[in-house]
């Protein structure tokens, strides 16, 4: 059985926090499709959408990432 996305996220959060990032898990927001994680470090904000290796972002998630990128934020999809 495939690993749950929540377990993958927890591992990523732990690793990023060890690297000095302030990581916020975005759960319920006024923007459906917003990436899973907000990363803050050295005055820079970026976003990460976490997916299992066999999954891809939904169209709304892709749309939100394009919106954020146009606003100057780095957005990435991480698969583990």
mmCIF file as gemmi writes it, N, C-alpha and C atoms, coordinates in Angstrom:
data_model
loop_
_atom_site.group_PDB
_atom_site.id
_atom_site.type_symbol
_atom_site.label_atom_id
_atom_site.label_alt_id
_atom_site.label_comp_id
_atom_site.label_asym_id
_atom_site.label_entity_id
_atom_site.label_seq_id
_atom_site.pdbx_PDB_ins_code
_atom_site.Cartn_x
_atom_site.Cartn_y
_atom_site.Cartn_z
_atom_site.occupancy
_atom_site.B_iso_or_equiv
_atom_site.pdbx_formal_charge
_atom_site.auth_seq_id
_atom_site.auth_asym_id
_atom_site.pdbx_PDB_model_num
ATOM 1 N N . UNK Axp A 1 ? 0.843 -1.191 0 1 0 ? 1 A 1
ATOM 2 C CA . UNK Axp A 1 ? 0 0 0 1 0 ? 1 A 1
ATOM 3 C C . UNK Axp A 1 ? 0.887 1.253 0 1 0 ? 1 A 1
ATOM 4 N N . UNK Axp A 2 ? 0.482 2.251 -0.748 1 0 ? 2 A 1
ATOM 5 C CA . UNK Axp A 2 ? 1.256 3.494 -0.869 1 0 ? 2 A 1
ATOM 6 C C . UNK Axp A 2 ? 1.238 4.266 0.45 1 0 ? 2 A 1
ATOM 7 N N . UNK Axp A 3 ? 2.348 4.937 0.702 1 0 ? 3 A 1
ATOM 8 C CA . UNK Axp A 3 ? 2.469 5.751 1.911 1 0 ? 3 A 1
ATOM 9 C C . UNK Axp A 3 ? 1.491 6.921 1.846 1 0 ? 3 A 1
ATOM 10 N N . UNK Axp A 4 ? 0.869 7.248 2.964 1 0 ? 4 A 1
ATOM 11 C CA . UNK Axp A 4 ? -0.06 8.367 3.016 1 0 ? 4 A 1
ATOM 12 C C . UNK Axp A 4 ? 0.673 9.685 2.786 1 0 ? 4 A 1
ATOM 13 N N . UNK Axp A 5 ? -0.001 10.587 2.1 1 0 ? 5 A 1
ATOM 14 C CA . UNK Axp A 5 ? 0.584 11.9 1.834 1 0 ? 5 A 1
ATOM 15 C C . UNK Axp A 5 ? 0.918 12.625 3.134 1 0 ? 5 A 1
ATOM 16 N N . UNK Axp A 6 ? 0.103 12.438 4.164 1 0 ? 6 A 1
ATOM 17 C CA . UNK Axp A 6 ? 0.357 13.091 5.449 1 0 ? 6 A 1
ATOM 18 C C . UNK Axp A 6 ? 1.68 12.63 6.062 1 0 ? 6 A 1
ATOM 19 N N . UNK Axp A 7 ? 2.033 11.377 5.883 1 0 ? 7 A 1
ATOM 20 C CA . UNK Axp A 7 ? 3.312 10.857 6.395 1 0 ? 7 A 1
ATOM 21 C C . UNK Axp A 7 ? 4.479 11.467 5.617 1 0 ? 7 A 1
ATOM 22 N N . UNK Axp A 8 ? 4.297 11.595 4.304 1 0 ? 8 A 1
ATOM 23 C CA . UNK Axp A 8 ? 5.329 12.215 3.464 1 0 ? 8 A 1
ATOM 24 C C . UNK Axp A 8 ? 5.523 13.671 3.884 1 0 ? 8 A 1
ATOM 25 N N . UNK Axp A 9 ? 4.411 14.383 4.096 1 0 ? 9 A 1
ATOM 26 C CA . UNK Axp A 9 ? 4.477 15.784 4.517 1 0 ? 9 A 1
ATOM 27 C C . UNK Axp A 9 ? 5.206 15.924 5.844 1 0 ? 9 A 1
ATOM 28 N N . UNK Axp A 10 ? 4.897 15.062 6.802 1 0 ? 10 A 1
ATOM 29 C CA . UNK Axp A 10 ? 5.535 15.138 8.116 1 0 ? 10 A 1
ATOM 30 C C . UNK Axp A 10 ? 7.048 14.97 7.993 1 0 ? 10 A 1
ATOM 31 N N . UNK Axp A 11 ? 7.486 14.063 7.149 1 0 ? 11 A 1
ATOM 32 C CA . UNK Axp A 11 ? 8.913 13.831 6.941 1 0 ? 11 A 1
ATOM 33 C C . UNK Axp A 11 ? 9.568 15.067 6.291 1 0 ? 11 A 1
ATOM 34 N N . UNK Axp A 12 ? 8.889 15.647 5.303 1 0 ? 12 A 1
ATOM 35 C CA . UNK Axp A 12 ? 9.411 16.839 4.626 1 0 ? 12 A 1
ATOM 36 C C . UNK Axp A 12 ? 9.486 18.018 5.598 1 0 ? 12 A 1
ATOM 37 N N . UNK Axp A 13 ? 8.443 18.206 6.394 1 0 ? 13 A 1
ATOM 38 C CA . UNK Axp A 13 ? 8.426 19.302 7.374 1 0 ? 13 A 1
ATOM 39 C C . UNK Axp A 13 ? 9.589 19.158 8.343 1 0 ? 13 A 1
ATOM 40 N N . UNK Axp A 14 ? 9.798 17.974 8.857 1 0 ? 14 A 1
ATOM 41 C CA . UNK Axp A 14 ? 10.887 17.736 9.805 1 0 ? 14 A 1
ATOM 42 C C . UNK Axp A 14 ? 12.241 18.078 9.177 1 0 ? 14 A 1
ATOM 43 N N . UNK Axp A 15 ? 12.447 17.646 7.935 1 0 ? 15 A 1
ATOM 44 C CA . UNK Axp A 15 ? 13.707 17.909 7.244 1 0 ? 15 A 1
ATOM 45 C C . UNK Axp A 15 ? 13.906 19.416 7.011 1 0 ? 15 A 1
ATOM 46 N N . UNK Axp A 16 ? 12.85 20.089 6.535 1 0 ? 16 A 1
ATOM 47 C CA . UNK Axp A 16 ? 12.963 21.523 6.265 1 0 ? 16 A 1
ATOM 48 C C . UNK Axp A 16 ? 13.204 22.326 7.538 1 0 ? 16 A 1
ATOM 49 N N . UNK Axp A 17 ? 12.525 21.962 8.625 1 0 ? 17 A 1
ATOM 50 C CA . UNK Axp A 17 ? 12.731 22.678 9.882 1 0 ? 17 A 1
ATOM 51 C C . UNK Axp A 17 ? 14.161 22.475 10.382 1 0 ? 17 A 1
ATOM 52 N N . UNK Axp A 18 ? 14.734 21.29 10.151 1 0 ? 18 A 1
ATOM 53 C CA . UNK Axp A 18 ? 16.134 21.04 10.514 1 0 ? 18 A 1
ATOM 54 C C . UNK Axp A 18 ? 17.076 21.922 9.693 1 0 ? 18 A 1
ATOM 55 N N . UNK Axp A 19 ? 16.633 22.329 8.492 1 0 ? 19 A 1
ATOM 56 C CA . UNK Axp A 19 ? 17.422 23.205 7.623 1 0 ? 19 A 1
ATOM 57 C C . UNK Axp A 19 ? 17.174 24.687 7.923 1 0 ? 19 A 1
ATOM 58 N N . UNK Axp A 20 ? 16.359 24.985 8.938 1 0 ? 20 A 1
ATOM 59 C CA . UNK Axp A 20 ? 16.135 26.36 9.353 1 0 ? 20 A 1
ATOM 60 C C . UNK Axp A 20 ? 14.899 27.032 8.793 1 0 ? 20 A 1
ATOM 61 N N . UNK Axp A 21 ? 14.066 26.299 8.09 1 0 ? 21 A 1
ATOM 62 C CA . UNK Axp A 21 ? 12.83 26.869 7.562 1 0 ? 21 A 1
ATOM 63 C C . UNK Axp A 21 ? 11.761 26.919 8.655 1 0 ? 21 A 1
ATOM 64 N N . UNK Axp A 22 ? 10.918 27.929 8.586 1 0 ? 22 A 1
ATOM 65 C CA . UNK Axp A 22 ? 9.7 27.994 9.382 1 0 ? 22 A 1
ATOM 66 C C . UNK Axp A 22 ? 8.622 27.469 8.435 1 0 ? 22 A 1
ATOM 67 N N . UNK Axp A 23 ? 8.027 26.32 8.761 1 0 ? 23 A 1
ATOM 68 C CA . UNK Axp A 23 ? 7.113 25.647 7.845 1 0 ? 23 A 1
ATOM 69 C C . UNK Axp A 23 ? 5.687 25.715 8.403 1 0 ? 23 A 1
ATOM 70 N N . UNK Axp A 24 ? 4.765 26.179 7.57 1 0 ? 24 A 1
ATOM 71 C CA . UNK Axp A 24 ? 3.358 26.245 7.943 1 0 ? 24 A 1
ATOM 72 C C . UNK Axp A 24 ? 2.577 25.302 7.043 1 0 ? 24 A 1
ATOM 73 N N . UNK Axp A 25 ? 1.853 24.36 7.645 1 0 ? 25 A 1
ATOM 74 C CA . UNK Axp A 25 ? 0.966 23.448 6.902 1 0 ? 25 A 1
ATOM 75 C C . UNK Axp A 25 ? -0.344 24.187 6.68 1 0 ? 25 A 1
ATOM 76 N N . UNK Axp A 26 ? -0.676 24.436 5.423 1 0 ? 26 A 1
ATOM 77 C CA . UNK Axp A 26 ? -1.9 25.17 5.081 1 0 ? 26 A 1
ATOM 78 C C . UNK Axp A 26 ? -3.045 24.169 4.929 1 0 ? 26 A 1
ATOM 79 N N . UNK Axp A 27 ? -4.012 24.227 5.829 1 0 ? 27 A 1
ATOM 80 C CA . UNK Axp A 27 ? -5.098 23.245 5.822 1 0 ? 27 A 1
ATOM 81 C C . UNK Axp A 27 ? -6.374 23.863 5.248 1 0 ? 27 A 1
ATOM 82 N N . UNK Axp A 28 ? -7.009 24.707 6.011 1 0 ? 28 A 1
ATOM 83 C CA . UNK Axp A 28 ? -8.239 25.344 5.545 1 0 ? 28 A 1
ATOM 84 C C . UNK Axp A 28 ? -7.95 26.816 5.294 1 0 ? 28 A 1
ATOM 85 N N . UNK Axp A 29 ? -8.057 27.213 4.047 1 0 ? 29 A 1
ATOM 86 C CA . UNK Axp A 29 ? -7.843 28.612 3.694 1 0 ? 29 A 1
ATOM 87 C C . UNK Axp A 29 ? -9.031 29.086 2.875 1 0 ? 29 A 1
ATOM 88 N N . UNK Axp A 30 ? -9.062 30.355 2.574 1 0 ? 30 A 1
ATOM 89 C CA . UNK Axp A 30 ? -10.122 30.884 1.72 1 0 ? 30 A 1
ATOM 90 C C . UNK Axp A 30 ? -9.829 30.64 0.243 1 0 ? 30 A 1
ATOM 91 N N . UNK Axp A 31 ? -8.707 29.986 -0.051 1 0 ? 31 A 1
ATOM 92 C CA . UNK Axp A 31 ? -8.312 29.69 -1.431 1 0 ? 31 A 1
ATOM 93 C C . UNK Axp A 31 ? -8.169 28.18 -1.603 1 0 ? 31 A 1
ATOM 94 N N . UNK Axp A 32 ? -9.175 27.541 -2.117 1 0 ? 32 A 1
ATOM 95 C CA . UNK Axp A 32 ? -9.066 26.109 -2.396 1 0 ? 32 A 1
ATOM 96 C C . UNK Axp A 32 ? -7.933 25.885 -3.391 1 0 ? 32 A 1
ATOM 97 N N . UNK Axp A 33 ? -7.215 24.793 -3.222 1 0 ? 33 A 1
ATOM 98 C CA . UNK Axp A 33 ? -6.14 24.444 -4.14 1 0 ? 33 A 1
ATOM 99 C C . UNK Axp A 33 ? -4.787 25.046 -3.798 1 0 ? 33 A 1
ATOM 100 N N . UNK Axp A 34 ? -4.725 25.797 -2.687 1 0 ? 34 A 1
ATOM 101 C CA . UNK Axp A 34 ? -3.444 26.401 -2.288 1 0 ? 34 A 1
ATOM 102 C C . UNK Axp A 34 ? -2.451 25.277 -1.962 1 0 ? 34 A 1
ATOM 103 N N . UNK Axp A 35 ? -1.167 25.445 -2.242 1 0 ? 35 A 1
ATOM 104 C CA . UNK Axp A 35 ? -0.197 24.388 -1.925 1 0 ? 35 A 1
ATOM 105 C C . UNK Axp A 35 ? -0.209 24 -0.444 1 0 ? 35 A 1
ATOM 106 N N . UNK Axp A 36 ? 0.285 22.815 -0.157 1 0 ? 36 A 1
ATOM 107 C CA . UNK Axp A 36 ? 0.238 22.242 1.187 1 0 ? 36 A 1
ATOM 108 C C . UNK Axp A 36 ? 1.074 22.992 2.209 1 0 ? 36 A 1
ATOM 109 N N . UNK Axp A 37 ? 2.267 23.428 1.809 1 0 ? 37 A 1
ATOM 110 C CA . UNK Axp A 37 ? 3.208 23.988 2.761 1 0 ? 37 A 1
ATOM 111 C C . UNK Axp A 37 ? 3.668 25.383 2.359 1 0 ? 37 A 1
ATOM 112 N N . UNK Axp A 38 ? 3.735 26.254 3.346 1 0 ? 38 A 1
ATOM 113 C CA . UNK Axp A 38 ? 4.318 27.58 3.196 1 0 ? 38 A 1
ATOM 114 C C . UNK Axp A 38 ? 5.672 27.534 3.889 1 0 ? 38 A 1
ATOM 115 N N . UNK Axp A 39 ? 6.736 27.866 3.156 1 0 ? 39 A 1
ATOM 116 C CA . UNK Axp A 39 ? 8.091 27.848 3.691 1 0 ? 39 A 1
ATOM 117 C C . UNK Axp A 39 ? 8.587 29.277 3.845 1 0 ? 39 A 1
ATOM 118 N N . UNK Axp A 40 ? 9.104 29.596 5.024 1 0 ? 40 A 1
ATOM 119 C CA . UNK Axp A 40 ? 9.625 30.932 5.299 1 0 ? 40 A 1
ATOM 120 C C . UNK Axp A 40 ? 11.065 30.813 5.775 1 0 ? 40 A 1
ATOM 121 N N . UNK Axp A 41 ? 11.967 31.569 5.127 1 0 ? 41 A 1
ATOM 122 C CA . UNK Axp A 41 ? 13.367 31.57 5.544 1 0 ? 41 A 1
ATOM 123 C C . UNK Axp A 41 ? 14.066 32.781 4.934 1 0 ? 41 A 1
ATOM 124 N N . UNK Axp A 42 ? 14.833 33.459 5.742 1 0 ? 42 A 1
ATOM 125 C CA . UNK Axp A 42 ? 15.633 34.594 5.28 1 0 ? 42 A 1
ATOM 126 C C . UNK Axp A 42 ? 14.8 35.645 4.548 1 0 ? 42 A 1
ATOM 127 N N . UNK Axp A 43 ? 13.595 35.89 5.02 1 0 ? 43 A 1
ATOM 128 C CA . UNK Axp A 43 ? 12.736 36.903 4.421 1 0 ? 43 A 1
ATOM 129 C C . UNK Axp A 43 ? 12.08 36.509 3.116 1 0 ? 43 A 1
ATOM 130 N N . UNK Axp A 44 ? 12.147 35.221 2.771 1 0 ? 44 A 1
ATOM 131 C CA . UNK Axp A 44 ? 11.575 34.736 1.508 1 0 ? 44 A 1
ATOM 132 C C . UNK Axp A 44 ? 10.497 33.697 1.817 1 0 ? 44 A 1
ATOM 133 N N . UNK Axp A 45 ? 9.38 33.817 1.099 1 0 ? 45 A 1
ATOM 134 C CA . UNK Axp A 45 ? 8.288 32.846 1.217 1 0 ? 45 A 1
ATOM 135 C C . UNK Axp A 45 ? 8.227 32.012 -0.056 1 0 ? 45 A 1
ATOM 136 N N . UNK Axp A 46 ? 8.013 30.717 0.102 1 0 ? 46 A 1
ATOM 137 C CA . UNK Axp A 46 ? 7.804 29.83 -1.043 1 0 ? 46 A 1
ATOM 138 C C . UNK Axp A 46 ? 6.778 28.771 -0.654 1 0 ? 46 A 1
ATOM 139 N N . UNK Axp A 47 ? 6.308 28.045 -1.646 1 0 ? 47 A 1
ATOM 140 C CA . UNK Axp A 47 ? 5.228 27.08 -1.433 1 0 ? 47 A 1
ATOM 141 C C . UNK Axp A 47 ? 5.601 25.724 -2.016 1 0 ? 47 A 1
ATOM 142 N N . UNK Axp A 48 ? 5.129 24.668 -1.341 1 0 ? 48 A 1
ATOM 143 C CA . UNK Axp A 48 ? 5.361 23.31 -1.811 1 0 ? 48 A 1
ATOM 144 C C . UNK Axp A 48 ? 4.051 22.537 -1.782 1 0 ? 48 A 1
ATOM 145 N N . UNK Axp A 49 ? 3.733 21.91 -2.895 1 0 ? 49 A 1
ATOM 146 C CA . UNK Axp A 49 ? 2.62 20.963 -2.987 1 0 ? 49 A 1
ATOM 147 C C . UNK Axp A 49 ? 3.232 19.572 -2.898 1 0 ? 49 A 1
ATOM 148 N N . UNK Axp A 50 ? 2.797 18.79 -1.919 1 0 ? 50 A 1
ATOM 149 C CA . UNK Axp A 50 ? 3.336 17.45 -1.702 1 0 ? 50 A 1
ATOM 150 C C . UNK Axp A 50 ? 2.409 16.422 -2.348 1 0 ? 50 A 1
ATOM 151 N N . UNK Axp A 51 ? 3.001 15.532 -3.126 1 0 ? 51 A 1
ATOM 152 C CA . UNK Axp A 51 ? 2.239 14.473 -3.787 1 0 ? 51 A 1
ATOM 153 C C . UNK Axp A 51 ? 2.947 13.141 -3.619 1 0 ? 51 A 1
ATOM 154 N N . UNK Axp A 52 ? 2.18 12.092 -3.591 1 0 ? 52 A 1
ATOM 155 C CA . UNK Axp A 52 ? 2.764 10.754 -3.643 1 0 ? 52 A 1
ATOM 156 C C . UNK Axp A 52 ? 3.378 10.583 -5.028 1 0 ? 52 A 1
ATOM 157 N N . UNK Axp A 53 ? 4.334 9.669 -5.173 1 0 ? 53 A 1
ATOM 158 C CA . UNK Axp A 53 ? 5.028 9.519 -6.467 1 0 ? 53 A 1
ATOM 159 C C . UNK Axp A 53 ? 4.104 9.243 -7.65 1 0 ? 53 A 1
ATOM 160 N N . UNK Axp A 54 ? 2.98 8.61 -7.417 1 0 ? 54 A 1
ATOM 161 C CA . UNK Axp A 54 ? 2.08 8.245 -8.511 1 0 ? 54 A 1
ATOM 162 C C . UNK Axp A 54 ? 0.973 9.27 -8.753 1 0 ? 54 A 1
ATOM 163 N N . UNK Axp A 55 ? 1.036 10.422 -8.096 1 0 ? 55 A 1
ATOM 164 C CA . UNK Axp A 55 ? -0.016 11.432 -8.206 1 0 ? 55 A 1
ATOM 165 C C . UNK Axp A 55 ? 0.527 12.732 -8.781 1 0 ? 55 A 1
ATOM 166 N N . UNK Axp A 56 ? -0.371 13.54 -9.329 1 0 ? 56 A 1
ATOM 167 C CA . UNK Axp A 56 ? -0.032 14.859 -9.868 1 0 ? 56 A 1
ATOM 168 C C . UNK Axp A 56 ? -1.006 15.882 -9.31 1 0 ? 56 A 1
ATOM 169 N N . UNK Axp A 57 ? -0.625 17.159 -9.331 1 0 ? 57 A 1
ATOM 170 C CA . UNK Axp A 57 ? -1.549 18.191 -8.849 1 0 ? 57 A 1
ATOM 171 C C . UNK Axp A 57 ? -2.837 18.223 -9.677 1 0 ? 57 A 1
ATOM 172 N N . UNK Axp A 58 ? -3.925 18.529 -8.987 1 0 ? 58 A 1
ATOM 173 C CA . UNK Axp A 58 ? -5.211 18.711 -9.667 1 0 ? 58 A 1
ATOM 174 C C . UNK Axp A 58 ? -5.177 20.04 -10.431 1 0 ? 58 A 1
ATOM 175 N N . UNK Axp A 59 ? -6.064 20.205 -11.406 1 0 ? 59 A 1
ATOM 176 C CA . UNK Axp A 59 ? -6.073 21.462 -12.184 1 0 ? 59 A 1
ATOM 177 C C . UNK Axp A 59 ? -6.169 22.72 -11.315 1 0 ? 59 A 1
ATOM 178 N N . UNK Axp A 60 ? -6.995 22.703 -10.28 1 0 ? 60 A 1
ATOM 179 C CA . UNK Axp A 60 ? -7.102 23.879 -9.415 1 0 ? 60 A 1
ATOM 180 C C . UNK Axp A 60 ? -5.784 24.139 -8.682 1 0 ? 60 A 1
ATOM 181 N N . UNK Axp A 61 ? -5.101 23.091 -8.261 1 0 ? 61 A 1
ATOM 182 C CA . UNK Axp A 61 ? -3.807 23.257 -7.606 1 0 ? 61 A 1
ATOM 183 C C . UNK Axp A 61 ? -2.789 23.856 -8.575 1 0 ? 61 A 1
ATOM 184 N N . UNK Axp A 62 ? -2.788 23.398 -9.811 1 0 ? 62 A 1
ATOM 185 C CA . UNK Axp A 62 ? -1.892 23.957 -10.82 1 0 ? 62 A 1
ATOM 186 C C . UNK Axp A 62 ? -2.199 25.44 -11.056 1 0 ? 62 A 1
ATOM 187 N N . UNK Axp A 63 ? -3.483 25.78 -11.092 1 0 ? 63 A 1
ATOM 188 C CA . UNK Axp A 63 ? -3.907 27.164 -11.272 1 0 ? 63 A 1
ATOM 189 C C . UNK Axp A 63 ? -3.388 28.038 -10.131 1 0 ? 63 A 1
ATOM 190 N N . UNK Axp A 64 ? -3.556 27.577 -8.884 1 0 ? 64 A 1
ATOM 191 C CA . UNK Axp A 64 ? -3.096 28.349 -7.726 1 0 ? 64 A 1
ATOM 192 C C . UNK Axp A 64 ? -1.579 28.537 -7.754 1 0 ? 64 A 1
ATOM 193 N N . UNK Axp A 65 ? -0.852 27.5 -8.147 1 0 ? 65 A 1
ATOM 194 C CA . UNK Axp A 65 ? 0.603 27.623 -8.219 1 0 ? 65 A 1
ATOM 195 C C . UNK Axp A 65 ? 1.012 28.634 -9.289 1 0 ? 65 A 1
ATOM 196 N N . UNK Axp A 66 ? 0.296 28.656 -10.41 1 0 ? 66 A 1
ATOM 197 C CA . UNK Axp A 66 ? 0.582 29.66 -11.447 1 0 ? 66 A 1
ATOM 198 C C . UNK Axp A 66 ? 0.304 31.07 -10.911 1 0 ? 66 A 1
ATOM 199 N N . UNK Axp A 67 ? -0.811 31.229 -10.179 1 0 ? 67 A 1
ATOM 200 C CA . UNK Axp A 67 ? -1.137 32.533 -9.576 1 0 ? 67 A 1
ATOM 201 C C . UNK Axp A 67 ? 0 33.013 -8.669 1 0 ? 67 A 1
ATOM 202 N N . UNK Axp A 68 ? 0.45 32.128 -7.79 1 0 ? 68 A 1
ATOM 203 C CA . UNK Axp A 68 ? 1.506 32.478 -6.84 1 0 ? 68 A 1
ATOM 204 C C . UNK Axp A 68 ? 2.82 32.779 -7.553 1 0 ? 68 A 1
ATOM 205 N N . UNK Axp A 69 ? 3.124 32.015 -8.594 1 0 ? 69 A 1
ATOM 206 C CA . UNK Axp A 69 ? 4.352 32.237 -9.362 1 0 ? 69 A 1
ATOM 207 C C . UNK Axp A 69 ? 4.305 33.603 -10.035 1 0 ? 69 A 1
ATOM 208 N N . UNK Axp A 70 ? 3.15 33.976 -10.581 1 0 ? 70 A 1
ATOM 209 C CA . UNK Axp A 70 ? 3.003 35.29 -11.215 1 0 ? 70 A 1
ATOM 210 C C . UNK Axp A 70 ? 3.182 36.426 -10.217 1 0 ? 70 A 1
ATOM 211 N N . UNK Axp A 71 ? 2.902 36.136 -8.933 1 0 ? 71 A 1
ATOM 212 C CA . UNK Axp A 71 ? 3.074 37.134 -7.877 1 0 ? 71 A 1
ATOM 213 C C . UNK Axp A 71 ? 4.515 37.17 -7.364 1 0 ? 71 A 1
ATOM 214 N N . UNK Axp A 72 ? 5.38 36.311 -7.924 1 0 ? 72 A 1
ATOM 215 C CA . UNK Axp A 72 ? 6.783 36.331 -7.562 1 0 ? 72 A 1
ATOM 216 C C . UNK Axp A 72 ? 7.228 35.283 -6.56 1 0 ? 72 A 1
ATOM 217 N N . UNK Axp A 73 ? 6.334 34.379 -6.188 1 0 ? 73 A 1
ATOM 218 C CA . UNK Axp A 73 ? 6.686 33.336 -5.235 1 0 ? 73 A 1
ATOM 219 C C . UNK Axp A 73 ? 7.145 32.079 -5.949 1 0 ? 73 A 1
ATOM 220 N N . UNK Axp A 74 ? 8.075 31.387 -5.338 1 0 ? 74 A 1
ATOM 221 C CA . UNK Axp A 74 ? 8.522 30.086 -5.857 1 0 ? 74 A 1
ATOM 222 C C . UNK Axp A 74 ? 7.522 29.026 -5.409 1 0 ? 74 A 1
ATOM 223 N N . UNK Axp A 75 ? 7.084 28.2 -6.345 1 0 ? 75 A 1
ATOM 224 C CA . UNK Axp A 75 ? 6.162 27.1 -6.063 1 0 ? 75 A 1
ATOM 225 C C . UNK Axp A 75 ? 6.713 25.831 -6.69 1 0 ? 75 A 1
ATOM 226 N N . UNK Axp A 76 ? 6.698 24.749 -5.915 1 0 ? 76 A 1
ATOM 227 C CA . UNK Axp A 76 ? 7.205 23.484 -6.428 1 0 ? 76 A 1
ATOM 228 C C . UNK Axp A 76 ? 6.279 22.346 -6.012 1 0 ? 76 A 1
ATOM 229 N N . UNK Axp A 77 ? 6.31 21.292 -6.793 1 0 ? 77 A 1
ATOM 230 C CA . UNK Axp A 77 ? 5.641 20.051 -6.439 1 0 ? 77 A 1
ATOM 231 C C . UNK Axp A 77 ? 6.738 19.074 -6.039 1 0 ? 77 A 1
ATOM 232 N N . UNK Axp A 78 ? 6.618 18.51 -4.845 1 0 ? 78 A 1
ATOM 233 C CA . UNK Axp A 78 ? 7.592 17.527 -4.36 1 0 ? 78 A 1
ATOM 234 C C . UNK Axp A 78 ? 6.918 16.171 -4.284 1 0 ? 78 A 1
ATOM 235 N N . UNK Axp A 79 ? 7.54 15.192 -4.863 1 0 ? 79 A 1
ATOM 236 C CA . UNK Axp A 79 ? 7.055 13.815 -4.806 1 0 ? 79 A 1
ATOM 237 C C . UNK Axp A 79 ? 8.099 12.97 -4.096 1 0 ? 79 A 1
ATOM 238 N N . UNK Axp A 80 ? 7.661 12.179 -3.153 1 0 ? 80 A 1
ATOM 239 C CA . UNK Axp A 80 ? 8.584 11.282 -2.441 1 0 ? 80 A 1
ATOM 240 C C . UNK Axp A 80 ? 7.966 9.919 -2.332 1 0 ? 80 A 1
